[in-house]
Amino acid sequence: MSKISTGSFSIEELENVQITIGSIVGAIEKKAEDEGEMGPTPKPGISGLRDWDHKLLNRYEPVYTPMCDQCCYCTFGTCDLTGNKEGACGIDMKTHQAREFLLRVITGAAAHAGHGRHLLHHLIETHGADHPIDVGPTNIKAPVIQTVTGIKPETIGDLEPVLDYVEEQLTQLLATIHAGQEGAAIDFESKAMHGGMIDHVGMEVSDIAQISCLGMPKADSEAPLAEIGMGSIDSTKPVLLCIGHNVAGVTYIMDYMEEHDLTDKIELAGLCCTAIDMTRYQMDNGGTPTAKIVGSLAKELKYIRSGIPDVIVVDEQCVRADVLQEAQALSIPVICTNEKIMYGLPNRTKDDVDDILNDLASGKEAGALVLEFEKLGELAPRLVMEVAPIRKEKGITALPTDEEFKELTNKCVHCLVCEMACPMNLPISDAMTAAADGDLTPFEILHDKCIACGRCEQECPKDIDILNVIEKASQKVIREEKGMMRAGRGQVSDPEIREEGVNLVLGTTPGIVAMVGCSNYPDGTKDLYDIAKEMLKRSYIVVVSGCTAMDLGMYKNEEGKTLYEEFSGSFLKGNLLNVGSCVSNSHITATTIKVAAIFAQRNVTGNFEEIADYVTNRVGAVGIAWGAYSQKAASIGTGCTRLGVPVILGPHGSKYRRALIGKPYDSDKWSVYDARNGEELAIPAAPDYLITTVDNAEEIMPMLAKSCIRPTDNNMGRMIKLTHYIELSKKYLGIMPDDWHTFVRTETDLPLAKREELLKILETEHGWEIDWKKKKILSGPTMKFDVSAQPTNLKRLCKEA
Amino acid sequence: MVDTTKNIKMYTTYGTKSAKPVQPKISAKLISKAKRPLLVVSSAVLDEELLKRAVSIAKKTGMQVAATSTSIKGFLNEDVKAKYINIHALATYLGDVNWTGLDGEGHYDLIIVLAHKKYYINQVLSGLKNFTDLTTLSIDRHYLQNASMSFGNLKPEVHLEALDELIENL
């Protein structure tokens, strides 16, 4: 078969011949090449960006904190690697930890890419491969895809070769996990960065496909508000609960409900990212989401145990493995809709809806696997209408009665085994004592901190259903759990970047704080609200997604407003943007790419290294994954780091086994080139990490401000950032940060109101020379301010190179 | 006398190497003998009773306090050598032989940990156990497998007694 080049052609003298064109191989890349746009690394392989990774890893060294000292990958083992010993295959502890981290990253990336592939297959089938990509006002429809692969997709069919690339890379990366290969930790780290970058490509495919086809908001700063919280669910109606991360099947349920006038009759509720995407569905032309959000994974077991859901529909990813058992105990039928979760249930995909309905409603079967969405759309609403009246009449719940509650709290022997099993070591024993004395407050406090994993129940020697006790004690608090979340808006638009890009690069908008990730928080959900509010008040742009976007909406100010109602949703200083679900995290990295493309006119096509270099040196953005627990959070964060966006994790994040931390005292590590002439340029040690952890929400505040300092800040920008750094350190730690002076280049970098006081400190404590008449710094700074300097880590971008 | 070595039960294990359970008196001896000990505390030290004891240990020995997280707030008005540092950064620098310490006077030979989240400090100690030669001593109220030596699991009131005994023996 011959290859046909891009362009038009005609075939004559053919009769009765049907010609089918599947895809035109490489057509988009060829067009980019012809237009002279293609950068040096379209579709990089595992080693394609290795030099860049090694540059980053030289400054930000991997720090390993193993979760397990042994390796049990192969039958040579188990090998004890304690003390960095080598195992039977020759791998040492350090390298094994890097491999373990890589495995987490590609697991997460595969979850998103698998989700994307499933969605894309489905949407191409329903909407056609020619369905145009429409993500709002932009010329760069897929910034991450374009930067990494060089492909500029116009239709959803164009996303197929992008996913082909993602899948190939993931396969190659997974192959490197096999025993007896890579022996250098740093190269496993580079592979992990590759996996993280690939993850953002997969996520972007998923989200732009669903935004384009499912009527989701398109870069809409005024996306509608959706109700959230266990207390917001009307349990008097039949309650249909959808759990997971892939909304494709649920849209059929929503359509059926609308077509059959059931939308007002059924309470459609969601958990995790499916819930977020349910509130985005068909909201691109305004309206109010009818679906409600229960919350994040931490609410899953609690909500099922309440007995309120009458039917549960699960799709994929963050769904508890015991949903079927838990639901079965409370006569709640479960419908599995995705091959990733089948719970051993019979496949009823080809069966008649009436037959499935009868078997589930009668309790003959505990659940069913239904992979055909048309059937699911009809089955779930009909089933919930049928079983709800029966269940509600019986009042089925796992929660104890008042009397049983008393018995359970008195049964506790205070052995503390539950506290040891609790991932958070929560003070359950004291709360039991208080509850037995009639004081429920300690349990109400625990309710927010408890992630409802149920480990305590597995260990209790008295078989107390501790989770049920906590939930029963917290009924008053749960009833009041009512908030609002702005539905995911999708990308940041080009006009928004045009307006704000200059402020970001010069530092006059102090930074972007991207709050992402899951719900394994160290001290409950309120921290998110406190962090976001503090940074919003200080004019940072706060971008949120996923579980964080949900939990943030649970708290209100004195006027009863959530942050979503208090702050606008544009990409402007002091605004709060919810980009959407897990896969919408790609819009966060995409935003930084767009700043490089639109504000700085950099070519992004197949040009990852240059764009990452730009972001590293110029875009003051920092990510927070406060409750990161999943492998997906590991891959999302790692994708950010390869692009130069540092990420701070909550304390549980230390269990990912490795951080990337720089040493500010090693001055050799803190310099770049000036692209104008190739000369070395000293830069501030900020951020001084690429991925790290902190202990609590107060500690993170000054770190956020410091993390947004970049070499290109102008004086006004540096002054603003330094002001926040100093103020936040004083407010939350009670101290002047000991490194603030290292960020001062000239007196005009100093906060105006404190300039004289700070000059005095520079003179007396740091030995700087000050001209007091002119209030000028004469000597002292290690960096000089040059407004025209062009910082880069890449010698090849320097004029002299 | 408090027996801090009785309960060393673990919910999960990191591997074959476990901290040696240690009594308060022996802990005091180790601290007194160390040339450059470092007391690493975290936010839980802001509890009034714990703070009192952490300050006593620092004062009696004159040792440097690495005040991680928000714990520095507890030491602002105390006459002790305390400095804020993020614990993950500290764990990194402790693994670097070229680091000159929080006071610029050299590396440390004994790391003592107190008032941390158990799961968090165990990770930090895991890094130190596997990649450094540092001796680490936990005087926290949970048995920390990844320390070189550790108190066992203690009830809060017993933990305070153990700390008092340690202080007496410094």
Interface residues (C-beta under 8 A of the other chain):
Chain A: E61 V63 Y64 T65 P66 M67 C68 D69 Q70 D80 L81 T82 G83 N84 M93 K94 L416 M420 A421 P423 M424 N425 E459 P522 P651 H652 S654 K655 A659 I661 K663 Y665 D666 D688 Y689 T692 T693 V694 D695 N696 E698 E699 M703 Y732 L733 G734 I735 D738
Chain B: K9 M10 Y11 Y14 G15 T16 K17 S42 S43 T68 S69 T70 I72 K73 L76 K83 Y84 N86 I87 H88 A89 A91 T92 Y93 G95 D96 N98 W99 T100 K117 K118 Y119 Y120 Q123 V124 S126 G127 K129 N130 F131 H142 N153 K155
